[in-house]
Amino acid sequence: MSAASEIAFLEVHPVLRIFDEAKAREFYLDWLGFKPDWEHRFAPGMPLYMQVSRAGLALHLSMHHGDGTPGSVVFLRMKGVRALHAELTARPYPNLRPGLEAQPWGLELTLLDPFGNGLRLCEAPQEG
């Protein structure tokens, strides 16, 4: 067996910088429907680092300086982008009214979190 055949990437968890815990919870948990998997602080009152997940996607949200850069974009392939869009528009968020955009590479739903991080959710075009 070659060394290259032993290499496997098992998961990816983008780290997104957040600055306000309440705003992060409102956006990711209350509006997007993610669930908190775990939270970590080195001591009470220290910055929060947490993992949130939904439907096979896990994101790390960090209040630590140097973790992630506000304004980053994460491109995510998914199925059910129309259903997600319908769910989000039925549960309005006061700071964002996203639309669907047809691109040559698929149907995109672009979301901007309160900290300037972009989530570009894309469903590939139907084969046929």
C-alpha positions, -999 to +999 in steps of 0.1 A: +000+000+000+014+034-010+016+063+014-009+082-008-035+055-004-033+058+034-043+095+033-079+104+038-096+136+048-126+127+070-143+159+079-140+197+074-153+222+099-150+258+088-141+282+117-161+314+115-153+344+137-181+358+158-181+389+181-214+387+199-227+354+214-264+365+215-263+376+178-246+343+168-272+322+186-301+343+171-287+338+135-273+302+136-296+285+161-329+304+161-330+314+124-309+288+105-320+259+127-286+247+137-282+228+170-253+234+194-231+203+197-207+215+223-193+248+237-159+256+252-145+284+273-111+283+290-127+299+321-159+317+329-161+350+310-136+339+284-143+338+246-167+312+234-158+285+209-186+262+199-197+237+172-232+240+157-246+215+132-275+207+110-282+180+084-246+168+081-230+202+082-209+213+112-195+248+117-172+261+144-180+295+157-152+313+176-149+345+196-111+340+197-089+366+181-071+350+151-098+324+145-112+331+111-114+364+093-147+383+092-158+385+056-148+350+047-171+329+025-178+292+028-191+274-003-213+245+006-228+219-017-262+207-005-295+191-015-328+208-008-318+244-013-353+253-023-368+238+008-343+256+030-351+289+013-388+283+019-381+275+055-361+306+060-385+330+043-414+315+064-394+325+095-383+360+087-350+373+100-350+411+104-316+417+088-317+394+058-341+384+031-321+360+009-331+350-026-322+320-048-299+327-077-294+304-107-257+300-115-240+278-142-228+256-113-262+253-095-289+271-076-274+293-049-287+307-016-262+332-002-265+342+035-245+368+053-242+364+091-241+394+115-203+393+115-198+395+077-192+358+071-208+344+040-225+310+036-229+302-001-253+272-002-255+256-036-274+227-051-259+213-083-280+214-115-301+184-121-284+158-143-305+148-172 
